[in-house]
Amino acid sequence: MSVVQLMQPSCPITGNQNIRDFDFSKWKQFHRVCPFGTMLKKHYSTDAQTERNYAQSNKSTTVFHPTQTEPTIVEKSESPKLKPKISYSKSKSIYMEPLLNSIEKLRRDGSYREFKNMTRYAGNFPLAQQRDINPENLEETKEVVVWCSNDYLGMGQHPEVIKAIQDAVKDSGAGSGGTRNISGTNRYHKELEAELSDLHHKDASLLFSSCYVANTSAITTLVKLIPGLEIYSDAKNHASLIEGIRNSRAPKYIFKHNDVDHLESLLSKSPPNVPKIIIFESVYSMDGTISPISKICDLAEKYGAMTFIDEVHAVGLYGPRGGGVAELNNQMHRIDIISGTLAKAFGVYGGYVAGNKDLIDALRSYSPGFIFTTSLPPSVTSGARASVNILKRHPELRLEHQAKAATLKQLLKEAGLPVMMTESHIVPVVVGDAKLCKQMSDRLLSKYHIYVQPINYPTVPIGTERFRFTPGPVHTIDMMKRLVSSLVELWGEFGLPLGNQAIEHIPEEKIKKD
């Protein structure tokens, strides 16, 4: 910026006062908010010694004094001895202290999360090798049984899926080479999207880097494109749905979990001409509840609302071909938008939405989360397509999965452990204390070589901390019996009671408010 520009008649920061007449006693009041602060600091100074340093220099430089109408050219031989800036070491506390305090809070209440280094054995799921550093700072390894993977059916090790991934890498290399709009769309993307459209009996589908991104992007884009859209959201919706709703800034109404009467009471208050969308999940992954899809669709039709269902914990696992709970209950044709993941039951990576062609085209054309990111690599999309296709043709894997989940729940119940008797494949065992849950998880791993991650706030409400077991076709009956006997010993070691403790649902009074 030139001196001429700085000499404009008025200053946007100080008001009508001319810059050349500025009272420099007010410098500290304005310099932090002035967009020309850096430039002004170079040209202005109230430090007499600094001005003398400028005047004594041999090389010419421009010094502009507040009482002058023209700049003065002086010689400069060395850098002026300006007052030192506050060092980073002194100022960094305003950045780091809040961060460190936040982490310390998590440590105090027992909800600080640590990564466990688990390397799964392809072909031998659910076995994995845990790598850890012992007190002597040496690496230790041990074989463990993983009980909390969301690769529900073990498709991540399926030979056909692995071959499809390998073939795609050989054919097309490691990455996609761009965004979908700029050289990053290939046959693997198109084939997978066609496979997903067929799975859900929809006109079209659209791939995203994850279902978290798919959910947040779809919701915010719909609100942007549909003026006045109101959102009706289940109280236990996933964080991705909540973030999308929050970021959309649309009017939102939260109905009690799976409570269609409460939902209708909210819908009935909205004028008929106001656009509405009901957002809910099919399977809620922490409590294992299943939504009343048919009744929600009835209300959507009655009040003219769109429907958006998250089938993340259901695709591949429910329905004749793995289309989810909506397919199982013959309700897919009544759902406007279905979101799903390629990571859990399908065992690969990525997310998607499916719907009619115009809706999907609008998301494709306007969603920043889709437009401005590199597309999924060929290996991922090829492997995912193979997995989706396999699960369409093999319902016996779904039947075995449900049987294993039912067996484990029954074994836990018979042992007197506080298992939630869910209607889905989710198997939660409630501990109810974050610190205790973490300690018990560590003990299971160190003593019994059983890995299950503690689930705590904010994933579940305070006071409902738990283990969430995910049994599947890869777990044997012997593994289940060993797990249950280990848990019984653990309950005794930590002084927790055993008895008739099977839980249908967690009462509200047991949930502590943060």
N, C-alpha and C positions, 0 to 999 in steps of 0.2 A: 504494500500500500504506500502511495506517495504522500509527501507532506501536503500537497495540494488537497488530496482527499481528506486528510486530517483537519484541514483548515475550513471545512464546510461551515456555514453560518451557525448551525445549531447541533447540539449533541443529543442523541436519542436516549442516553442514560441519565444525564443531568437535567434535561429539559431544554429551556430556551437559551441557557447560558452558552455563549460562544466558547469554543475550545481554547482559543488563544487567551481568553480572559479567565480561564479556570483557576479557582482558588485551590492551590495544591495542598492546603491543609486538609482538604476533603478527599485526598487521593485514596487513603485507606478505606474510606467509606464506599468508594465506587470501583476500585481497580479489579476486584475479584469478579464482578459481574459485567465488566466492560468487554465487549467483543474485540476491542482494539487494545486490550490490556498489554499484551506482549510488545506491540509496536510502541505504545505510549511509554512503557517502562524503559525502552531503549533511548527515547528522546527527551524524557523529563526526569528531573531529579531535584530533590530539595536538600540534598546532602552537599554542603559547600565543599567538603574535601573531594567528593566525587567530581564536582565541576572543575576544581583545580587540577585534578588528575587528567581530565579531558584537555584542559587548556595547555597543560605541560607536554602533551604528547607531540611526537614529531610527524606522524602520518596524519593526513587530513581526514576528518570525520565531521559529520553534521551534528551539532548540538542545538536543540530548540528550547529556548527559555520561555516561560509563560508570559513574560512581559514584552517579548519581542514580536514584531510582525514579520520578520524575515529570519531564516536560520543563519547561524554563525558557523563558519568553517574554521576549525582549529586543527592543529597538528596532533598526531597520535603516535606514541612510541611504544606504549605497553597497554595492556588491558586495564581499564579503570578498576579501582579497588572498590567494587560494589559490596554492599553488605551481603554476607553469605546467605544463601537460601536455607530454609529449614531442611536439614538432612532427612533422607527417607527413614533412617533409623529412628528419628524422633517423631516423624509424622505418621509412620505406618500403623501406629496403634489405633488410629481412627478407622482403619480398614480391618486390621487383623483381630483386634480385641473382640468385636462382635462375632466374628467367625469362630474364634477359639471358645468364646463363652457359649455359643450355640452347640458346639461339639461337646463341651464339658457337660452341658445339660443332658445330652443324650447318654453320656457315660454314667452320670449320677443316677438317672432313672432306669438304667439297664437296657435302653433301647438303641444303643450304639451298635451299628451293624459292621460285621467283619466278613471279608471274603474268605471262603474256604477253597483252597486250590484243589479242585477235583478234575482228574483226567479220566474220562470214561473209556472203557475198553469196547471198541466196536466189535460186535459179535458176541459180547458177554454182558450186555446190560442186564441188571442194574449195577453191576460191579464197576468200581472206579478205583483209581489210585490217588490217594491223598498225599500231597507234598506239604511238609511243614518244616519250620525251623525250630530246633530244640533249644533248651537253655544254654547249651554249649555252642550255639550259633552254627550247628551242623544241620544239613538237610536230612529229614527223615521221610520215609515213604511207608505207606501201609495200604492194604486193600480194604475197602469199605463197601457196604451196601447202601446205595442211594435210595432214600424213601421220599424225596421231595421234588423229584424232577417233573417238569411239565411236559416232557416227551412221553405222554401218557401211554402210547402203544409201542414205544421203542422203534418208531419208524426212522429215527436218525441213523439206525444201523442196518436198515433193510438193504439187501444186496442190490435190488433193482434201483433204489434211490441213489445209492452210492455210485452205481455204474452210470446213471444218468448225469450225475454231477461230473464224474471223470470225463465222460464223452464230451460234455459241453465245454469243459476247460480245454480239451484237446482241439475242439473245433473252433472255438471263438475266443480263447484266452481267459484271463482272470477277471477283468472288469468289463462293464458295458460300454464304456467310452464316452458317456455323456448323459445329459438329462433326456427324458423321454422325447422332448421337443427338438433336441439338438443332438442327433446321431446316436442317441442312447436307447432307441427302440429296435428290438430284433425279434426274430421268429419265436424265441423262447418266451418273451413277454406276451406276444399275441396268443400263443398256444395255451399258456397258463391262464390268461384272462378268459379265453373261450372255455377252458375246462371248468373254471369257477362259475361262469355264467350258466353252464349246463348243470353243475352241481345244485345250484339254487333256483333253477328254472327262471332265470332273469334274462332280460335282453342283453345286458352288458355288465362288465365288472371293471374295476380299476385297481391296479397294484400301487401300494405305498411301501415305504421302507419298513414300517411296522404298523401294527393295528393301533397302537397309541397315536401315531401320526395320522392314520386313516380316520380315527374317531375325531380328534381335535380339528383336523382340516375339514372334514365333511360338515361338522356342525357349524363352525365359524363361517364357512362358505355359504351354506344354505341360508343362514341368518343375513348375510350380506346381500344375497340375491333375492330373498323373499321379504319385501317390506312388511314390518309389523309382526313378524313371526314370533309366537309365544312358545315357550318350551315347558313341557311337563316331564319331570324327571323323577325316577325312583330314588328313594332316600339312600339306597345302598349301591348306587351305580359306581362303576370303576373310576379311578382317578383320571383316566384319559377322557371319559365322558364329562366329568365334572370340570376339567380344565377347558374343554371345548365350549361348554355352556358358559363358564365364567368369562372366557375371553371373547365370546360372541357379544356380550353385554345385552343380550336379548332379555325381555321380561321372562322370569322363570318361576315355576311353581313346583315345589317338591312334595310328592305324595308319599305317604307311609309305605314301607317296603311291601310290595305285592298286594297292596290294599286297593282293590278296584273301587270300593265305595268312596274312599277318600279321593281317589283320582276323579271319579265322576262329580263329586261335590265341587272340585276345583274347575273342571271343564265347564260345568253348568253355569258358572258365573261369567264366562267369557262370551262376548257377543258372537253370534253365528258367523258374521262376516270377517272375523279376525282369524288369520291363518294360525294353525297350531301344529305342533309335532310332539308325539309322546316318545320319550327315549328310555329304553330299559334293556336289561340283559335277559338271556334265556337261562343260563346257569350262573349263579353268584358264587364266585370261587372260594370265598372264605367261610360262608355258612352252608354252602352246598344246596341252597334253595333253588327251586325252579319257578319261573314266572308263569302266571296264568295267561298265556299268550292269546288264547281264544277270547277270553273276556276283555282283555285290553283292546283287541281288534274290534270287538263289538262296540266298545265305547268310542274308538276312533271313527268308526263308520257313523255312529249316532251323532257325534259332534263335529264331523267333518275334519278330523285331524289326520296328519301323516303319522306313520309309524317307523321308528328306527330301532332295530334290535341288534345288540351286540351278542354274537354267537361264538365268542372267542373260546370259551371252555366247553363248547358243544360240537363245533364242526369236526367231522371225522369220527365223533364218538356216539352220536345219536342219529336216528333215522335210517331207513333202508339202505341209503347210499352214503350216509355220513353228512347229510346236509344240515344237521343240527336238530334242536328240539322243535323248531318250526316245521321241519320236514316230518319228524316223528308224529307230530300232532296234526299234520295235514293243514298247516296254516301259512306256508311260505307265500302262497299267492295273495295273502292279505297283508303282507309286510311290504312297505315301500322301499326301505333301505336295510340291507343286511351287511353287517361288518364282521370280519373274521380274521383269523391269523393263520399263517402257514408254519408257525413255530411249534405249537403245542402238539395236538394230535398228529399233525402232518410231519413233525420232527425236523423242519428245515428253518426257514426264516422269512419274515415279511408279513405284510398285512394287506387287506383289500376291502373294498365295498362293492356290493352288487345291487342293481336296481334297474329301472327302465332306461332305455338308451338316452333319452333327453336329459334325465337327471344326472346320469353318469357323464354325459358330454359336458354339462354345466360344471361339474366338479373338475373334470379334466381341463377345462378352459380357464377356470378362475381360482382354483385352489393353490395358494402359494406353497403349501406343504407337498404338493405333487409337482408343481412346475419347476421350482427352484432347488431341486436336489438330484444328484446323480441316481440313475435308475439301478434297480437290483441287478447284480451280475448274472451272466448266463448260467453259471453253475447252480446258483440258488434257484432260479426260476425253473430250470430243467429238472432239478431234484424235486422241487415242490410239485411240479406237474405230475411227475411219476408217482409221488406219494398220494396225491389226491385221486389219481386214477386207480391205484391199487386199492385204496380204501372204499371206493365206489363198488368194487367187485368182491370185497371180502368182509361181509357183515359178521363173520364168525369172530373176527378180532374184537369187534365192539361187544359181542356177547360175552367173550372171555373176560374182557375188561370189567364189565358190570358184575360178573360173577366174582371176580377177585375182590372188588371193592366191597361187595356184600359180605363175603367171607371174612374179611379183615374187621369190618364193623362188628360182626357177630362175635368174633374172638375177643375183641376189645371189651365189648359189653359183658361177656361171660366172665372176664377177668376182673370186673368191677372198676374199670377205668372210665373216666368222664368223657366218653366219645359222644359226639353229636350224631344222632341217627338220621342222617340226611337222606333225601330222596334221590340224590345224584351220586356220582362217583367220588365226590369229595369226602375225605375222612378226617375231620378235625377232632383233636383231643385237647380239651381246654385245661390250661394251667392257671391262668388268671393273674399272673404277676410277671412283669417283664424281666426283672433280674433273675428270678427263679427259673423262668423259661430258658433264659440264656445259659445259666449254669447247668441245667439238666441236659440241654442240647450238647454242650461241651463234654459232659460226662458220658453221654451216649456214644459220642465219637471216640473219646480217648479209651474208654473201658470196653465198650461192646463193638466198636468199629461199625456203628450205625450212624448214618448221616441224615438228620432231619433239621432243617433250619427253623429257629424260633420265629414265630410271626407275631409282631408287636405293632404298636402305634407308629405311624398313622395308617398302616394297612388294616388294622382292626382297632376297635375302640379300646381305650384304656380299661383294664379290668377283665378283658376277654382274651388276653394273650394265649397263644396256643401253638401246638404242633399241627401241621397239615400234612397228612400222609397221602401219597398218590400211588396206590397199588395198581398194577397193570399186568398184562400178559407175561411180562418178563420176570415177575416176582413169583417164586415158588411157594407152596404151602409151608414147607419147612422154614423158609425165610420169614413168613408171617408168624409162625409159632415162636421163632427165636426173637422176633421183634416184640411180641406181646410179653414173653417171659422177661425180657430185658427191661421193659417198661414197668412191669410189676416190681422187680427188684429196685428200680430207680425210685419209684413212688415210696417204697419203704425206706430207702437210703435218705430221702429228703423229708421224711416224716409226713407224707401226704396220705390221706385216708383212701382206702379202697372200699368198694361196696356197690350197691345198686345205684350207679351214678350216670347211667346213660341219659343224654340230654336231647330233648326234641328241639328246643330253641333256647337261646340265652335271654332270661328275663331282663327287662329294661333297668330294673333296680340294681342289677349286678354290673351295669356299665357305668364306669366313672366318667365324669365330664372333665375334659382337659381345661 
